[in-house]
Amino acid sequence: MAVKWTGGHSSPILCLNASQEGLVASGAEGGDLMAWSEDGTPLGHTFFQGADDVTSVLFSSSCPTKLYASHGETISILDVRSLKGSLDHFHVNEEEINCLSLNETENLLASADDSGAIKILDLENKKVSRSLKRHSNICSSVAFRPQRPQSLVSCGLDMQVMLCKDYLGDAMEPSESPATLDYKFTGG
């Protein structure tokens, strides 16, 4: 039986994520972010300045109270125990971010945006380590591949699923990168 959680958002909800401990975060239009207990009790609520939609939320698996949230072209890192302000924030993308993904060691965070670009943020050095422009339309999703530390997949409204291997190292513009960097999945 479904149970409706109340006392939360006042605008359409766009994304959600659950932590290993059962916490839930949801993002909505207008910069609206909520944290929930595992039984649906609201734990915290914040609005990001600028009223950009919260389009992706992602919990850290190594630190279950750490939450990554994308709003507009910005990524904020928050502690769900106190949503009063962000621990850190990064303005790395040029257009609205659609998806966030952490690698297994949680030192890299990938963000996919409306321009078709993927930015890989080095969280230890707090800078973009790689910028990939592979999709000809909106890049809707990106994911690091488990147990494959140098591999990530993405998909977009250009109807392509792409595998990127060996994305680490010196950042290069797409026109300068080796032709073997990206492989399109063809279903086989």
Secondary structure, DSSP 8 states (H G I E B T S, - for coil): ------S--SS-EEEEEE-TTS-EEEEEGGGEEEEE-TTS-EEEEEE-TT---EEEEEE-SSSTTEEEEEETTEEEEEETTBTTS-SEEEE--SS-EEEEEE-TTSSEEEEEETTSEEEEEETTTTEEEEEEE--SS-EEEEEE-TT-TTEEEEEETTS-EEEEE---SS---GGGS-TTSEEE----
